[in-house]
Amino acid sequence: MKKDREAVTQLDDTADQVEIAKLADQAFVETIKACAKHREVTRILLSANGDINFLSKIKKAVYKELLARAPKLVAANDPSVQNLKKQLPVRIPLDYLFEIYVGLMVNIIQHWLTSEDPISQRQVRGIMGAAQILSPLQLLAFSDLPEDLTDIEDYQF
């Protein structure tokens, strides 16, 4: 993650959300490579029968990394973010923010590692980039959600 941070430090203070999302292709390269290299071990450790302490260590490392990257990732100057802050006057405590962000990133990687038919490293980095700037509801627009959801019980996850 420290190697990947170099890409983030190149962002200027006027970066918008799209630039931040696109940066994920560079900002998660080494992290995703390491996960792929140790896929089988990581898959076992993150499984239901795995080691809960391993997940806790990963989360702590990602918390620290988020703190290091946060000053460059805050899109505080983005007009759309400013507009949302005015319309939705919600303050998110830092511990909740950490859980949301870290949970999201770890869950994406965990799903990728445990998938029977994994997508490419570049694709997972793209998903991570989009997930950094879009809400789960907005991400639905980028999904392969079936048009006919009448038989959703039959849909395989």
Accessible surface in RSA format (square Angstrom, percent):
REM  Atomic radii and reference values for relative SASA: ProtOr
REM  Chains: A
REM  Algorithm: Lee & Richards
REM  Probe-radius: 1.40
REM  Slices: 20
REM RES _ NUM      All-atoms   Total-Side   Main-Chain    Non-polar    All polar
REM                ABS   REL    ABS   REL    ABS   REL    ABS   REL    ABS   REL
RES MET A   1    73.49  38.1  45.68  30.2  27.81  66.2  37.13  31.6  36.36  48.2
RES LYS A   2   158.23  77.2 151.02  92.7   7.21  17.2  93.89  84.5  64.34  68.5
RES LYS A   3   155.70  76.0 139.99  85.9  15.71  37.4  92.51  83.3  63.19  67.3
RES ASP A   4     4.36   3.1   1.45   1.4   2.90   6.9   2.90   6.8   1.45   1.4
RES ARG A   5    63.59  26.7  63.59  32.4   0.00   0.0  11.54  15.8  52.05  31.5
RES GLU A   6   109.69  63.0 109.35  82.7   0.34   0.8  45.88  88.7  63.80  52.1
RES ALA A   7    16.45  15.1   8.51  13.1   7.94  18.1  14.62  20.6   1.83   4.9
RES VAL A   8     1.60   1.1   1.60   1.4   0.00   0.0   1.60   1.4   0.00   0.0
RES THR A   9    62.85  44.7  48.77  49.4  14.08  33.6  46.33  62.2  16.52  25.0
RES GLN A  10   140.63  78.6 111.42  81.4  29.20  69.5  46.50  99.0  94.13  71.4
RES LEU A  11    17.55   9.8  12.86   9.2   4.69  11.8  15.64  11.0   1.90   5.1
RES ASP A  12    85.82  60.1  76.18  75.8   9.64  22.8  39.87  93.8  45.96  45.8
RES ASP A  13   108.77  76.2  90.20  89.8  18.57  43.9  36.47  85.8  72.31  72.1
RES THR A  14   105.57  75.1  88.52  89.7  17.05  40.6  72.21  97.0  33.36  50.4
RES ALA A  15     9.11   8.4   2.72   4.2   6.39  14.5   2.85   4.0   6.26  16.6
RES ASP A  16    56.66  39.7  56.24  56.0   0.42   1.0  17.58  41.4  39.07  39.0
RES GLN A  17    47.89  26.8  47.74  34.9   0.15   0.4   5.45  11.6  42.44  32.2
RES VAL A  18    84.10  55.3  83.77  75.8   0.34   0.8  84.01  73.0   0.09   0.3
RES GLU A  19    84.09  48.3  78.81  59.6   5.28  12.6  34.17  66.1  49.92  40.8
RES ILE A  20     7.39   4.2   6.58   4.9   0.81   2.0   6.58   4.7   0.81   2.2
RES ALA A  21    19.02  17.5  13.94  21.5   5.09  11.6  14.25  20.1   4.78  12.7
RES LYS A  22   151.41  73.9 135.98  83.4  15.42  36.7  91.95  82.8  59.45  63.3
RES LEU A  23    19.87  11.1  16.29  11.7   3.58   9.0  19.57  13.7   0.30   0.8
RES ALA A  24     0.63   0.6   0.47   0.7   0.17   0.4   0.63   0.9   0.00   0.0
RES ASP A  25    40.62  28.5  38.56  38.4   2.06   4.9  19.67  46.3  20.95  20.9
RES GLN A  26   108.72  60.8 102.20  74.7   6.53  15.5  31.21  66.4  77.51  58.8
RES ALA A  27     3.43   3.2   3.43   5.3   0.00   0.0   3.43   4.8   0.00   0.0
RES PHE A  28    16.18   8.1  16.18  10.0   0.00   0.0  16.18   9.8   0.00   0.0
RES VAL A  29    37.08  24.4  37.08  33.6   0.00   0.0  37.08  32.2   0.00   0.0
RES GLU A  30    61.74  35.4  58.59  44.3   3.15   7.5  16.10  31.1  45.65  37.3
RES THR A  31    23.88  17.0  18.87  19.1   5.01  11.9  23.45  31.5   0.43   0.7
RES ILE A  32     0.00   0.0   0.00   0.0   0.00   0.0   0.00   0.0   0.00   0.0
RES LYS A  33   105.47  51.5 101.23  62.1   4.23  10.1  60.30  54.3  45.17  48.1
RES ALA A  34    51.67  47.5  45.69  70.5   5.97  13.6  49.93  70.3   1.74   4.6
RES CYS A  35    22.61  17.1  19.45  21.7   3.16   7.4   3.16   8.0  19.45  21.0
RES ALA A  36    28.13  25.9  14.47  22.3  13.66  31.1  14.58  20.5  13.55  35.9
RES LYS A  37   165.62  80.8 128.73  79.0  36.88  87.8  84.34  75.9  81.27  86.6
RES HIS A  38    91.15  49.8  86.82  60.3   4.33  11.1  54.96  56.6  36.19  42.1
RES ARG A  39    47.02  19.7  46.04  23.5   0.98   2.3  32.90  45.0  14.12   8.6
RES GLU A  40   101.85  58.5  98.98  74.9   2.87   6.8  57.70 111.6  44.15  36.0
RES VAL A  41    91.75  60.4  90.48  81.9   1.27   3.1  91.48  79.5   0.27   0.7
RES THR A  42    14.35  10.2  14.35  14.6   0.00   0.0   5.55   7.5   8.81  13.3
RES ARG A  43    62.39  26.2  62.39  31.8   0.00   0.0  21.49  29.4  40.90  24.8
RES ILE A  44   102.50  58.3 100.62  75.0   1.88   4.5 102.49  73.8   0.01   0.0
RES LEU A  45    52.39  29.2  50.36  36.0   2.03   5.1  50.36  35.4   2.03   5.5
RES LEU A  46    12.93   7.2   3.36   2.4   9.57  24.1   5.52   3.9   7.41  19.9
RES SER A  47    48.20  40.7  32.74  43.7  15.46  35.6  33.41  71.1  14.79  20.7
RES ALA A  48   113.95 104.8  62.84  97.0  51.11 116.3  76.80 108.2  37.15  98.4
RES ASN A  49   147.19 101.5 114.80 110.9  32.39  78.0  33.99  81.8 113.20 109.4
RES GLY A  50    31.19  38.5   0.00   N/A  31.19  38.5   7.60  20.9  23.59  52.8
RES ASP A  51    60.44  42.3  53.26  53.0   7.18  17.0  19.03  44.8  41.41  41.3
RES ILE A  52   133.46  75.9 125.77  93.7   7.69  18.5 129.02  92.9   4.44  12.1
RES ASN A  53    92.22  63.6  92.02  88.9   0.21   0.5  14.00  33.7  78.22  75.6
RES PHE A  54    52.25  26.1  50.17  31.1   2.08   5.4  52.04  31.6   0.21   0.6
RES LEU A  55    45.19  25.2  45.19  32.3   0.00   0.0  45.19  31.7   0.00   0.0
RES SER A  56    45.76  38.7  41.09  54.8   4.67  10.7  24.12  51.4  21.64  30.3
RES LYS A  57   145.70  71.1 139.42  85.5   6.28  14.9  83.82  75.4  61.88  65.9
RES ILE A  58    44.14  25.1  40.83  30.4   3.31   8.0  44.14  31.8   0.00   0.0
RES LYS A  59    52.04  25.4  52.04  31.9   0.00   0.0  15.23  13.7  36.80  39.2
RES LYS A  60   125.73  61.3 124.54  76.4   1.18   2.8  70.65  63.6  55.07  58.7
RES ALA A  61    39.67  36.5  31.49  48.6   8.19  18.6  36.70  51.7   2.97   7.9
RES VAL A  62    19.44  12.8  19.44  17.6   0.00   0.0  19.44  16.9   0.00   0.0
RES TYR A  63    47.00  21.9  47.00  26.7   0.00   0.0  42.29  31.8   4.72   5.8
RES LYS A  64   152.33  74.3 145.64  89.4   6.69  15.9  89.85  80.9  62.48  66.6
RES GLU A  65    12.04   6.9  10.91   8.3   1.13   2.7   7.57  14.7   4.47   3.6
RES LEU A  66    16.15   9.0  13.70   9.8   2.45   6.1  15.59  11.0   0.55   1.5
RES LEU A  67    99.01  55.1  87.85  62.8  11.16  28.0  88.19  61.9  10.82  29.1
RES ALA A  68    46.72  43.0  15.93  24.6  30.78  70.0  28.51  40.2  18.20  48.2
RES ARG A  69     9.33   3.9   8.21   4.2   1.12   2.7   5.39   7.4   3.95   2.4
RES ALA A  70    29.54  27.2  28.53  44.0   1.01   2.3  29.54  41.6   0.00   0.0
RES PRO A  71   102.84  74.9  74.75  68.1  28.08 102.1  84.10  69.4  18.73 116.4
RES LYS A  72    62.99  30.7  56.42  34.6   6.56  15.6  36.95  33.3  26.03  27.7
RES LEU A  73    28.21  15.7  17.52  12.5  10.70  26.9  17.66  12.4  10.55  28.4
RES VAL A  74    95.66  62.9  74.23  67.2  21.43  51.6  79.95  69.5  15.71  42.6
RES ALA A  75    12.80  11.8   5.81   9.0   6.99  15.9   7.11  10.0   5.69  15.1
RES ALA A  76    42.94  39.5  38.39  59.2   4.55  10.4  40.68  57.3   2.26   6.0
RES ASN A  77   102.52  70.7  80.69  78.0  21.83  52.6  26.16  63.0  76.36  73.8
RES ASP A  78    15.97  11.2  11.69  11.6   4.28  10.1   3.82   9.0  12.15  12.1
RES PRO A  79   107.22  78.1  98.70  90.0   8.52  31.0 103.50  85.4   3.72  23.1
RES SER A  80    59.42  50.2  50.48  67.4   8.93  20.6  51.02 108.6   8.40  11.8
RES VAL A  81    30.93  20.4  30.92  28.0   0.01   0.0  30.93  26.9   0.00   0.0
RES GLN A  82    65.03  36.4  64.95  47.5   0.08   0.2  28.55  60.8  36.48  27.7
RES ASN A  83    76.44  52.7  74.00  71.5   2.44   5.9  15.20  36.6  61.23  59.2
RES LEU A  84    94.97  52.9  94.47  67.6   0.51   1.3  94.62  66.5   0.35   0.9
RES LYS A  85   105.14  51.3  92.82  56.9  12.32  29.3  56.12  50.5  49.02  52.2
RES LYS A  86   164.69  80.3 135.09  82.9  29.60  70.5  88.45  79.6  76.24  81.2
RES GLN A  87   114.39  64.0  87.95  64.3  26.44  63.0  37.91  80.7  76.48  58.0
RES LEU A  88   109.60  61.0 103.88  74.3   5.72  14.4 104.33  73.3   5.27  14.2
RES PRO A  89   116.55  84.9  85.94  78.3  30.61 111.3  93.14  76.9  23.41 145.5
RES VAL A  90   104.96  69.1  83.17  75.3  21.79  52.5  87.19  75.8  17.76  48.2
RES ARG A  91   197.03  82.7 176.90  90.2  20.13  47.9  80.74 110.3 116.29  70.5
RES ILE A  92    95.37  54.3  70.05  52.2  25.32  61.0  70.73  50.9  24.64  66.9
RES PRO A  93    74.85  54.6  61.97  56.5  12.88  46.8  74.50  61.5   0.36   2.2
RES LEU A  94   104.12  58.0  95.25  68.1   8.87  22.3  96.02  67.4   8.10  21.8
RES ASP A  95    90.43  63.3  84.83  84.4   5.60  13.2  43.03 101.3  47.40  47.3
RES TYR A  96   135.91  63.5 134.84  76.7   1.07   2.8  87.68  65.9  48.23  59.5
RES LEU A  97    73.52  40.9  73.52  52.6   0.00   0.0  73.52  51.6   0.00   0.0
RES PHE A  98    30.73  15.4  30.73  19.0   0.00   0.0  30.73  18.6   0.00   0.0
RES GLU A  99    83.81  48.1  77.19  58.4   6.62  15.8  43.15  83.5  40.66  33.2
RES ILE A 100   101.12  57.5  91.13  67.9   9.99  24.1  98.55  71.0   2.57   7.0
RES TYR A 101    32.38  15.1  31.03  17.7   1.35   3.5  29.16  21.9   3.22   4.0
RES VAL A 102     0.00   0.0   0.00   0.0   0.00   0.0   0.00   0.0   0.00   0.0
RES GLY A 103    18.08  22.3   0.00   N/A  18.08  22.3  18.08  49.6   0.00   0.0
RES LEU A 104    54.68  30.5  50.20  35.9   4.48  11.3  52.59  36.9   2.09   5.6
RES MET A 105     5.49   2.8   5.49   3.6   0.00   0.0   5.49   4.7   0.00   0.0
RES VAL A 106    10.33   6.8   9.04   8.2   1.29   3.1  10.09   8.8   0.24   0.7
RES ASN A 107    88.98  61.4  85.06  82.2   3.92   9.4  22.75  54.7  66.24  64.0
RES ILE A 108    27.57  15.7  21.96  16.4   5.61  13.5  26.19  18.9   1.38   3.7
RES ILE A 109    21.10  12.0  21.10  15.7   0.00   0.0  21.10  15.2   0.00   0.0
RES GLN A 110    43.47  24.3  43.43  31.7   0.04   0.1   9.51  20.2  33.96  25.8
RES HIS A 111   130.93  71.6 127.68  88.7   3.25   8.3  86.68  89.3  44.25  51.5
RES TRP A 112    10.89   4.4   7.84   3.8   3.05   7.2  10.81   5.8   0.08   0.1
RES LEU A 113     0.00   0.0   0.00   0.0   0.00   0.0   0.00   0.0   0.00   0.0
RES THR A 114    48.65  34.6  36.49  37.0  12.16  29.0  24.02  32.3  24.63  37.2
RES SER A 115    26.98  22.8  18.94  25.3   8.04  18.5  10.44  22.2  16.54  23.2
RES GLU A 116   163.73  94.0 131.62  99.6  32.11  76.5  65.74 127.2  97.99  80.0
RES ASP A 117   124.31  87.1 111.40 110.9  12.91  30.5  34.07  80.2  90.25  90.0
RES PRO A 118    58.31  42.5  38.20  34.8  20.11  73.1  39.02  32.2  19.29 119.9
RES ILE A 119    69.37  39.5  57.80  43.1  11.57  27.9  63.60  45.8   5.77  15.7
RES SER A 120    57.33  48.4  42.92  57.3  14.41  33.2  50.16 106.8   7.17  10.0
RES GLN A 121    61.69  34.5  58.08  42.4   3.62   8.6  17.22  36.7  44.47  33.7
RES ARG A 122   155.63  65.3 152.18  77.6   3.45   8.2  63.03  86.1  92.60  56.1
RES GLN A 123    98.47  55.1  90.23  65.9   8.24  19.6  34.62  73.7  63.85  48.4
RES VAL A 124     1.25   0.8   1.25   1.1   0.00   0.0   1.25   1.1   0.00   0.0
RES ARG A 125    21.28   8.9  21.28  10.8   0.00   0.0   0.00   0.0  21.28  12.9
RES GLY A 126    39.97  49.3   0.00   N/A  39.97  49.3  33.20  91.1   6.77  15.2
RES ILE A 127    80.66  45.9  77.50  57.7   3.15   7.6  80.00  57.6   0.65   1.8
RES MET A 128     1.30   0.7   1.30   0.9   0.00   0.0   1.30   1.1   0.00   0.0
RES GLY A 129     0.00   0.0   0.00   N/A   0.00   0.0   0.00   0.0   0.00   0.0
RES ALA A 130    25.04  23.0  23.09  35.6   1.96   4.5  23.93  33.7   1.11   3.0
RES ALA A 131     5.06   4.7   0.89   1.4   4.17   9.5   0.89   1.2   4.17  11.1
RES GLN A 132    41.36  23.1   9.15   6.7  32.22  76.7   5.50  11.7  35.86  27.2
RES ILE A 133    36.49  20.8  19.05  14.2  17.44  42.0  24.01  17.3  12.47  33.9
RES LEU A 134    38.15  21.2  29.65  21.2   8.50  21.4  31.61  22.2   6.54  17.6
RES SER A 135    48.18  40.7  39.39  52.6   8.79  20.3  41.04  87.4   7.14  10.0
RES PRO A 136   101.98  74.3  95.28  86.9   6.70  24.4  96.82  79.9   5.17  32.1
RES LEU A 137   142.45  79.3 132.66  94.9   9.79  24.6 132.96  93.4   9.49  25.5
RES GLN A 138    94.33  52.8  86.51  63.2   7.82  18.6  35.77  76.1  58.57  44.4
RES LEU A 139    43.13  24.0  39.69  28.4   3.44   8.7  39.96  28.1   3.18   8.6
RES LEU A 140    87.60  48.8  79.54  56.9   8.06  20.3  80.54  56.6   7.07  19.0
RES ALA A 141    91.61  84.2  48.70  75.2  42.91  97.6  61.67  86.8  29.94  79.3
RES PHE A 142   148.68  74.4 113.14  70.1  35.54  92.5 119.72  72.6  28.96  82.9
RES SER A 143    56.74  47.9  27.97  37.3  28.77  66.3  36.01  76.7  20.73  29.0
RES ASP A 144   138.23  96.8 113.85 113.3  24.39  57.7  43.13 101.5  95.11  94.9
RES LEU A 145    89.13  49.6  68.29  48.9  20.84  52.4  71.10  49.9  18.03  48.5
RES PRO A 146    42.21  30.8  28.49  26.0  13.72  49.9  39.32  32.5   2.89  18.0
RES GLU A 147   183.75 105.5 143.84 108.8  39.91  95.0  63.83 123.5 119.92  97.9
RES ASP A 148    99.67  69.8  80.04  79.7  19.64  46.4  42.40  99.8  57.28  57.1
RES LEU A 149    75.94  42.3  62.18  44.5  13.77  34.6  63.97  44.9  11.98  32.2
RES THR A 150   109.70  78.0  80.44  81.6  29.26  69.7  81.38 109.3  28.32  42.8
RES ASP A 151    92.57  64.8  84.75  84.4   7.82  18.5  18.38  43.3  74.19  74.0
RES ILE A 152    69.92  39.8  64.21  47.8   5.72  13.8  65.99  47.5   3.94  10.7
RES GLU A 153   149.66  85.9 115.27  87.2  34.39  81.9  72.53 140.3  77.13  63.0
RES ASP A 154   103.81  72.7  88.45  88.0  15.36  36.3  32.35  76.1  71.46  71.3
RES TYR A 155    96.71  45.2  82.28  46.8  14.43  37.5  54.84  41.2  41.87  51.6
RES GLN A 156   152.04  85.0 134.81  98.5  17.24  41.0  60.06 127.8  91.98  69.8
RES PHE A 157   211.94 106.0 135.40  83.9  76.54 199.2 169.17 102.6  42.78 122.4
END  Absolute sums over single chains surface
CHAIN  1 A    11063.8       9440.3       1623.5       6833.2       4230.6
END  Absolute sums over all chains
TOTAL         11063.8       9440.3       1623.5       6833.2       4230.6
